[in-house]
Amino acid sequence: MDFPQLQAALTHRGLPAYRFRQVYSCATRGLAMDYSEMTELPAVLRRTLAAEAPLRELEQAERQDSADGTIKLRFATADGFPLESVAMRHAGRRTVCVSSQSGCPLACTFCATGDMGLGRNLRAGEIAEQVLVLARILRDAGERVSNVVLMGMGEPFLNYDAVLEACRLLNDPDGFGLGARRIAISTAGWVPGIERLASEPLQVKLALSLHAPTDELRRQLMPVARRYPLPVLMEACRGYRASTGRRVFVEYLLLDGVNDSDTHAAQLAELLGDDGFHVNLIAYNPTGAGYRGSPPERVAGFASVLAAHGLEASYRRSHGADIKAACGQLASDGVRELRRARRQARAGV
Ligand code: SAH
C-alpha cells in the first residue's frame, strides 16, 4: 500500500506509466489483496513487485463476527503495533470504522484505547488498507462500503497529514472513489486540526466528541479539555462552519449520573446555540472503567430537553458490543502487544 514505493520500483525498471495505473486500479478499485490476483501483469513483474513493494502492510491477526453482522478485524503493523477496524451493517449503509493510531495519547477516562497510551501514528497506507480489506470482505458478500469514519483507535488530528492523505486516496475517483462527504473525521477536540481542516479543499465531514457541556465536567472526562477549553473549541468549530458552510456533528456520550441530567442537556443546548451543529447521542459501551450507560428513559429525557431548545439530536445505537467492537472498546486486549512493539521499537529491532 505504499504507492510511492511502488511507483519507484516500476520507474526503476523503466516500465511505462500505465503499469502503475494498472496496479493502482487493481488495488483500490479492484480490491485485489495480492499481486497474484493481477493477472493482467506479467508473472515475473508480479513476483518482483511482491518482493519490492508489498501490496499489504498489515497482518490480519483476528476476525470476529457479531450476531448483528458487525465484523471486527484485529491487525498488527509490520513492526508489531496492534490496531482494530470495524465494519457495521445498518439498514442501507455499510460503515467502516478505522484507526488512525495504534493506541492513543489523549487518555479519555471512559475509553479503552485511551487506557493503552500511544503506540505510534499509522501511515496513510496503513489507514487506507484497513478500509480496502474490509471493503473486500463486504464485496465478497455482495456489499459495498458506503461510509468511512475515523472513529477507531487514536486521535486523527494528532496524525493529520497521514489521515488526510488516506482520505484523499479513498476519495480518488480513479481509485476507490468514495465521495468526500461519506468520510468523517472524529476528534476529541484537537483545535489545531479543526482549524486546518477548515481550509482543506477535501470536503470530509467533521465530528466532535464533546461529551460534556462545561469545562469543569469535560476536564474530568477528557484531559484534552485542559489544553483546549470550550471557548477556544467552540470558536474553532464556528470558524470551521463559517469557512466550509458545513455543520459539525457533535457526539455526546451518555454516562449514567455523570453528564446526562436535564440541566446538562440545557447547558449543552445553550453552548451549541441553534445553528451549525447536529447532535448524536451515543450509547456508552462499558469498558471496565467504572462508568455505566444511561438508561433508555434518561436518554429520551435528555433528547426531549434538547428538542425543547430547538436542537435536533439522533441516538446512535450500539453495534457489535458482543465482540467488543462497539465505540471505545477497540483493542482493550492489545495492551500487551503494544508494550512489546514499543520495547522493540526502542531497542531498534
Ligand atoms: N479520538 C477521536 C476518534 C476516536 S474515538 C475522538 O475522540 O473523537 C471515537 C468515539 O468513540 C469518540 O466519540 C469517543 O469519545 C467514543 N468512545 C470512546 N469510548 C467509548 C465507549 N466506551 N463507549 C462509547 N463511545 C466511546
Boltz pocket constraint, residues with backbone or C-beta under 6 A from the ligand:
constraints:
  - pocket:
      binder: B
      contacts: [[A, 108], [A, 110], [A, 111], [A, 112], [A, 150], [A, 151], [A, 152], [A, 153], [A, 154], [A, 155], [A, 156], [A, 186], [A, 187], [A, 188], [A, 189], [A, 207], [A, 208], [A, 209], [A, 251], [A, 253], [A, 282], [A, 283], [A, 284], [A, 285], [A, 286], [A, 287], [A, 326], [A, 327], [A, 328], [A, 329]]
      max_distance: 6.0
